[in-house]
Amino acid sequence: MSNLIEELKKLVESKETYPYLKFGAKFALDIEESDYTPNDILHKAGLSSSYQAEINKGISIYNYLNCT
């Protein structure tokens, strides 16, 4: 999980637009295969749980585009 936390922090610090959505789409499989929820990852990264919906949207986009 530490890898996911580091990647999330990098995206947030990069000041890119929609970092939480991008994180969810990019790491959807890693998140789904882990024992952790997006909220768990946000909490461990010291970020607000209010961004959980954005990560979930990214995961949904990934699943839609890959028909999984």
N, C-alpha and C positions, 0 to 999 in steps of 0.2 A: 504493500500500500504506500510505502514511502515514495516510490517512484511516481505514483499518481499524484501525490501531494506536491512533489517537486514540480511536476509538469503543470499542474494547476496554478501554482504560485508564479511560475515563469510566464504563463499566458496572461495572468492578471497584471503582473508587473510590466509587461510589454506595452501596455496601454492600447492594445488592439481592440477593435470593436467586437462586441459579443464574445468575450473570452470564455464565459461559462458554457454557452451554446457550442462553441467550437470544441471545448474540452469534452463535452458529452459525446459529440459526434466522433471525435478522433479516438477516444478511449472507451467507446461503448462496450466493446467485447471484454476489455479488461475489467471494466466496472461490473458488467453482468456476470462474469465468471468469478469475481471475488466474493468474499463473504460480507462486503461492505456496501452500504447504500451511498448514494450521492450525499446525503446529509451527514453520514459518518465521515466522509472524505472532507467535506467543507469544515466540519467541526475540528478535525485533526489539523487542518490547514489554518485554523484560526479565522475562518471567514464566516460570514452570516449565512444561516440556513435558508434565508429568503431566496438564495440563488439556486436552491434545489430544483425548482421548476424549470429554470433555464438549462440545467444539466440534463434533466429528464427530456426536455424538448430535443436537445442534441442527440440523445440516445434514440429517440423516436425517429428522427430524421435519418440516422444511420440505418436503423432497422428498415425503414421504408425504402431507402435507396438500395439496400442489399436484400430486400424481400425476405428477411428472417423473421 
